Amino acid sequence: MNNGYKLSALAASIAASVSFSVFANVEIEPVNSPFITDVKGTIVEDHSPKPVRPAFFSLSRMLNNPSDERGDWFNASANYSNLQGSGVDYVYDHLMPPLKPQPIIVAVLDSGVDIAHEDLKNKLWTNAGEIPDNGIDDDGNGYIDDVHGWNFLGNSLGVNMDHDTLEVTREYKKYLALESEGQWIPNEKRDYYEGVKKAYLESFNYYTNALDQVNEAIEMANQYKIAILDLVDHKDFSKVGLETLLSHSEPSVVIAAQGLLDVFEKWRSFDYLESRLSRYQDSLNYHYNLDFDPRKDIVMDDMTNPWEKGYGNNDVKGPVGRHGTHVAGIIAAERRNGIGIDGIADYAEIMAVRVVPNGDERDKDIANAVRYAVDNGAKIINMSFGKSYSPRKYIVDHAFRYAARKGVLIVHSAGNSRNDNDIKPSYPNRFAAHYASEPIPTWMDVGASAKYADETLVASFSNFGQETVDVFAPGYRVLSTTPDNNYAAFSGTSMAAPVVSGVAALVWSRYPDLSAVELKAMLMNQATVYPELLVKKPSSPDDMVPFNSLSISGGVVSAEVIFNTLD
């Protein structure tokens, strides 16, 4: 079963993709949605913003013009503007205690970080035990030249993996192999595999049908465009440009323009059609392709050994690094340097650990990354990823329990499937499958909040859970750093998690004697609350529910409230 596999794994890794990372086998947003176009694990792709070099925003400007829609609005104060940010600017200007701050290492486990970015290059963790680029493991930690972190998705020759399959594909392939070999499968395992089979085939058929639809739409749109160009010299094929043709004297032009506008009612634009074509083709060529196995061709580790370490290389950006760079900027982009955005934590040091491909992360890599972060001094681990299956959950649980014992705060994005995580869990999570103890005590799951204190406060794509999501944080159209000194606005719980990580680093840098458990309690208990606010429930937008019923804390994380309390 080939499923459209066209490139060798090595060729695919070298021909680096410019697409967003795909982080889970999750529900896909309808293509005719008015805003969201893709739900990819924990990032929502929004096709309207383009990479920009933003104007620099000052707190005084925000205070004088509360309606000013700055891109890094997570810094704004909910008390001094309409924006329901985390009050970070107000802390710096009015609440910062006269204490000597200490650096806080924040490990960003993600798709890669552009460590040369103008707004991040001065905010990096540096391994003092390594001599750069000498090809020697100077500090003896098992990783050669790991100066700013490590990449578990490459090999020692410097070749890196970009695309990978989804976990559902890998599990379905495992099931097919067991069946073909005639191996006996216990009933409980058979039920599991039948669920995997159902999920895989539903997704594969969805993308196959979606690809057919977008190809038909592209063919129709091109026919209308050709019909217009045969009659008039027209260059603007945006909706606005097409509407100018509706009053044309030639009826055929009007008919073709209206036909193209009808196509764009669902498919928006030619650029959007091309993005969908690429998205659906990539899903079939890579994510759901049973014959695609880049791991063995590139990483070349022993996948039968879940405890193996030392594989990979020190290229922490990888082929793209867009998602991870965005996450890192929210936490620690240099403040008030007159360029880009303001990150949250002035004394945060970013440790870049690349573990998430354009596909699903592997349990083995996550476990190794967590241990690497802890052993190299990280106090906070940010994980803006998730998936629907975790076949080696025990090794991930072991690593997280190790991190918790070492007093590390673990911040994880709740997901973008509009799911109630109390009912339908995603992975990784705080619940250790093979331990009878309590859930991991230093774990936090974060939902995404939007800009205003109204019915839209919970982002429409965000997962939620009164028992499993700890707190909400700004995650809607958040401007942050992207590779090559660019900036872009993304939406997702991927953006909300680093807001919490950033606020945690800001607090911990001034109050280092707090334990991880105490800091977690502070982030939850000193949040901005909205006692009487009803919001649209993401899983059923027609239902209005109390905002405080969608998470454990019932609030949005707030540095301002925390520092007011500490003061």
C-alpha angles and dihedrals in degrees: 000000000000102000093195101307103171108159133055114245091246093051091047091053093051094045091066115208123233093207127111118266115265110222109179149005094257139144112293120227113246110264092235094057112137093230119000118065104176137018105203110175103286103350126072113209113224113191097195101075118071127199107282144176100232127216112250114257124209128204091239089058090052093048093048094046109030093179092059106125103216118183097232089051092151085085093060124105118244087210097054103035141028089252116098096221129146098263095243096144091051090053092054093047102039115007108039109127120228092251128129105251123226126211115259118202113220116191112212107204101193148103093307139290128243097230091185093062113129093233096045108034092090093047102063133121110239122201103231090195094063129080103213120250099351093121092236131115091232097175094042095232094132096258123098118224094349092165099153101010139298142281115219092183101072143052137248091264090065096252111139135202118237109169126038136167125263120258091246088059093049092048093047090050089051090052093050090051092052091050094047090051091050093237119166113251118199116236095252091050091045090055089051093050092046087056090049091050092051093048093047096048093046091053094042091051091046093056093042090054092042091053090051091050095049092047089052090048092049091050091049093045092050091050091054091046092051090048090054094046091050089063107029140022100245127162107171110081096167118115090260092049092049093049089062088064094057090084094047117133093231109081093207090059091051092049093049093045092050090047091053091047088053090054090049092053085077103020102036102208146344090268091053092049090053091048091052091047090053092044095052094041091051091050092054096038095048121002099048097025110120091197097052113100112157093161097076093044097047117018092034094192124145103266090189089064109070092181097055116122137174098064120123131046141258098263095116095177098055123185096322116355093184099134096043093047090053091050092048092051093056090054101041118359106149111273124234097351091134095251137087118339139327115254118208108243118053094191098041117121115203117225106194115214115175113209107131119084128186087283133032123330119240121244091229092056093048092051091049092046093052092050091046091052094047095045091051096052107267113158095186128037117199116200116183098176141080144170141195100244134041110184094176097039091143093070091047091049090050091054094047092050088051090052092049092051088053091054098251121154111227115205118190133179114243096221138252103251096102085241130150099238089202087069104029113032124204128204139290100031142156095261112095110214098207101037127081092207128103121284116283102288099210095050123114128186115200130205124202123254127193133224108274138054095239138092090301096058091112108064109246093236098047126117115228140184135176090215103029109035110072104193143342126242137179109291107146120104094336117180116222145139124305128181124292095030093299131133131209141172116244132175128213146090081274086075095043095056095059090050087061091043090050094049089047091052091047092053095041093050089062098033105035094161091072114106120231090251091051092047091050090051090050093050089053103036096043096050127125107267131199105201099183101028118123117201138184110270107236094221092051111018093189089065119083115208135173110274090225091061094066100068141024095252096036090218151092115251112259129189087186094060092044095052091043087056095045091048 
